[in-house]
């Protein structure tokens, strides 16, 4: 979560006594209904509270935000780890216009990728590529919705690296699958809201044995960041109950392609072998 988004509700409380009567009504409504206000327009909020839209905009300015959309975004960021799946699902009920819904979802994904590009730390990215490249064995941890990301990364990483493991995999307990981890192995872990406690426990366990740990998460203030050697961030925002993983997927693509460039000759050799196997066993339809 960016610094400007931290602890918004406390910011409202600290300024409450100095607010006008209309601003106090807005504050009262936000503090009691923050999960609803996060997805209300300025006009909707003003209508419900009984003030003008311009009063809502001035209220956002009084809290230090450059317009209501910035305050709304701050509120969304503040609550995204607190809402239940049911509460998140309720946000989609207001979209009866299917075309409007499609445009909102896709534009949200585009904005997440744009923000990821703007915020990427290229030195950290290069260090992550070097760490993965120099390790013989790679472990990838992705629980719940992040499992999709872990499997995607592992699928392509297997073309480049010889020893890639997805955790969890198989019938064994997750901790049992990490019993052979060594100090110079690399562990890549995915952690996005709502942050899985099991993921945090796993990386805490792993860090006692392995120094090469990389987190791919949504923010530098995510709970997993202090627990790993390197962190890469991909923007994540909440539209409804679905976790939008478009930006993390794009970051994974960048990692894989960067690794493939540095391992070009090895990768070419592997693909030559694979094409022979695929042709022999008719893996792909050829017209």
N, C-alpha and C positions, 0 to 999 in steps of 0.2 A: 504494500500500500504506500503510495507517495506520501511525503510528509504533510502536504496540504490536506490530505484526507484523514489524518489520524485524529481519532477522538473528537469527531464533530459534535456529538451530543454533549460532551463536556464543555465545548466551546459555546454552545447555545446556552447552557446553564450559567456559565460564568458571565455572560453579557445580559442575562435576563433582566436584572433589576434596572438597567439603563435603557431598556427598550420602551418604545411607545406602546400605547394600549393595543393598537392593531398588530404590532410586531409580537407582542406577548401572546396574542391569540394564535398567531402562526406558530410560535415556539411551543405552546401548549399542545397544539394539534400534532406537530412533528414528534415531540417527545413521547406522546401516547400512541402514535400511529406511524412510526418511522418506516415500517415495512411497506406501508401503502404509499406514503408520500414519495418514496424513492422512485416511483414510477408514475407520478402525477405530473401533469403540465402545470405551469405557473397559473394559468387561467382556472384549471380545475381546483387547485389548492385554494386560490383566492375565493372562488365561488362557495366552496364548502365552509371556509373559515368566516366568510362574510366581509372580505376586503377586496380591493381592486387588484388587478394583475400587476399594475405598476407598483403597488405596495409590496407585493411578493418579491418583485425584482429588487426594489430598494432594500428589502430585508436581507436578500442574498448579499448585496453590497455591504451592508452593515456588518455582516459576519466575515467580511474580507474576501468574498468571491466575486469574480468578474462576470456577473450575470447569474441568473437562476440555473442554467444548465450545468455550470460548474458546481454549484451547491448540490444539485441533484446527483451529479456524478460522485461527489464526495460522500453523500449519504448512501449511495449504492455500494461504494467501496467499503464504507464503515460497517455495513450490515451483511455483506455477502457471505461471511463465515458463520453468521448467527441464524439465518433463516432455515426453517425446515424445508424439506422437499415439497411438502404440500403448500407452504406459503409461496415458494417460488413458482409452483404450478399455477397458482391463482393469478399471477401476473399475466398469463397468456389468455385469460378469459375475456379480457377487454378487446381483443383483436378479432372482430367479426369480419373485417375486411381482409380477405386472404392476400390480396396483392400488397396491401400495406404491411401485413405481417411478414411476407417474404422479403420485401425491400428492407424492413427494419433488421431482420435477422442477418441478411447478407451484408448490409452496410455496416452492421456491428462487427462482423467478422473482418471486413476490410479495414475498419478503424483499428481493430486489435493488432493486425499485422503492421499497419502503419506506425502505431505506437511502439511496437516491438523493434522495428527498424530504428526508430529515433532514439530509443533508450539502450540499444545493445552496447555492451562493453567489449570492444573488439580484442583488447588484450586478454580479457578473460576467455573469450571465445577461442582465440589461438592457443591459449594454455590448455583448454579442455581438449582441443584437437590433438595437441602434442601428448597429453596424458593418455588419451585413448590409444593413440598410435603406438606408444612405447610399451603398453601393457600387453602381456601374453594372454591373460584371461580377463574377460569383461563380465561383470554381473549387472543386470538391469532389473531394478525394482519398480513395479507399478501396480498399485492396488486400486480396486474399485474402478472408476471410470478411467483412471490413468493406465489401466492394464492395456487398453487399446494402443496407447502411445508406446508402451514398453515393447509390445509385440511388433509394432511397425518398425521401431528402431532396430530390434533384434533381427528382423527379417533381412533388412538391407545390410546391417553390420556383419552378418554371417558371410556375405560375399567378400568382405574385406579382411575380417579377423577370423582366426582359426578356432577360438575357444570363447563362445558367447553363451551366456546362461541367463534365462529369464527367471526371476523370482517373483511370485511363487510358480512352481511347475511340478506336476506330479502329486502323489499322495502324501509325501513327507511334509512334516511341519516346516513352516517357512524358515525357522531358525536352523533346523537340521540341514537345509539346503545350502547354508552358508558356512558349514563346519570346516570346509577346506580352504576358506579364503586366506590369501596371503597378503603381506604388507604391500607388495608392489603390484597387486591386482588393481583393477579400477572398478568402482561401483558407481553406476549412474542411477539416480533415483528421481522419480517424478512425484511432485507434491503440489496439488491444486485444491482450492476450496471446494467443498468443506474438507479441511485438512484431516487426513486419516491418522488417528492416534497410533495405529499399528505401524504405519510408515515411519513415524517419528521414532518409535521404539526400535524398529529395525536398524535405522541409520545410527542410532545411539549405540546399539550393539556392534554394528559393523565398524564404527570409528575406533573401537578398541583394538582392532586387528589390521585395519587397512588405512593407509594414509591418503590414497588417491580416491577421493569421493567427490562426485559432481551432482549437484541438484539442479533440476530444471523445474522452475516454479514460477509463480505469477508476480512476485515482488521481492525486493531486497529485505523487506521486513517480514517475510513469511517465516514461520517458526522453524523451518528446517535450515535456513541459511546459516545460522551460527554453528550448526552441527557438521558442516561439510567444508572441504578444502576450497571448492569452487562452486559458484552459483551462476546460472544463466537464467534470465527472466524472459518470459513470453506473456504478453498481456492476456488477461482473462477477464471477461465481464459477464454479467448475468442477464440473460434475456428472459429465461423461464427456467423450468426444472432441468433443462439440458445443460451440460457442461460444454461450453464452446471450446473445442480443442484445435481450432484452425491455426491460430498463431503458434502454439507449441509444435504442431505438425510441421509448419513452415520452418521453424527453428531446427527441428530434427532433420529436415531435408538439407538445410544449410550445413549442418554438421556432417552428414553422410557424404555430400558432394565435396566438402573440403577434405575429408579423409580420402576420398577416392582419387582426388587430384594428387595427393601426396603419396599414394600407393598405386600409381597408374599402371606400372608394369606387372605388379602382382595381380591386380584386378583383371587386367587383360588376359593373363594366363588362366585365371579362374573361370572367366566367362567363355574362353575357348573350350575348356573342359565341359562346362555346363551346357553349351550349345550342342555338343556331341551327345550328351546324355539326353537332353530334351528331344533331339531329333530321333534318337534310337527308340525312345519310349513314347513317341508321339504326344508329347505334353501339350503342344499348342496346335490349334487348328490352322492349317495352311490352305488357302484357297488357290 
